[in-house]
Amino acid sequence: MSRSQDQTSQLTLLAGGHLPAPTDGPSEALLQVFPNCFSERPYIIHIEFPEFTSLCPVTGQPDFGTICIDYIADQFCVESKSLKLYLFAFRQHQSFMETITNTILDDLIHVMHPCWCRVQGLFAPRG
């Protein structure tokens, strides 16, 4: 088996091959990062999460959508399994889709400090 130069020792959520279940709602503490081995090169990372769900803060009804994340990493990249766990934590969280989209953007910027980042919330209309 061959391995790349990726640095993974700090990715503790992946130890044991499984992720813990989110219990306290979305938190940037669920997001883990790893060093960007190509920080001298501005390249775009695109991640789509088509199974996003959250709850309406007024009715409690579920909202369904796709979260699209594009970013140009600086020193760090977000680890995709921790991102998935973070996004799953919104399933029992009541908030408007606009607030959720901006919360995700704020949390990613805070943990990664990317050169550039965009988060799109493509939600199905409710009601």
C-alpha angles and dihedrals in degrees: 000000000000126000134203126228091262113139109226107155093104095054097101098161089069096054112121093021097271138084125231117248113255111248108167102047127255116341132165086230086078091062118091127188136200131201117278105235091196102048091139089065121068103221129158122241114202122194125179123194106190097176099063117146134173137157131260109248092220105041102018088230117144122262119208128201152126122263114209119193124190122177144160106222123223112185098336141044125201115249107240099221092052088048089053091050090049092051091046088057089070091066093091095030121108114216141121116268092241091056092046093051092051093043090055090049092048093048094048092049091049096052100036107028089210125192087238136354137183127185120193122193109202102189131180112236114257129220 
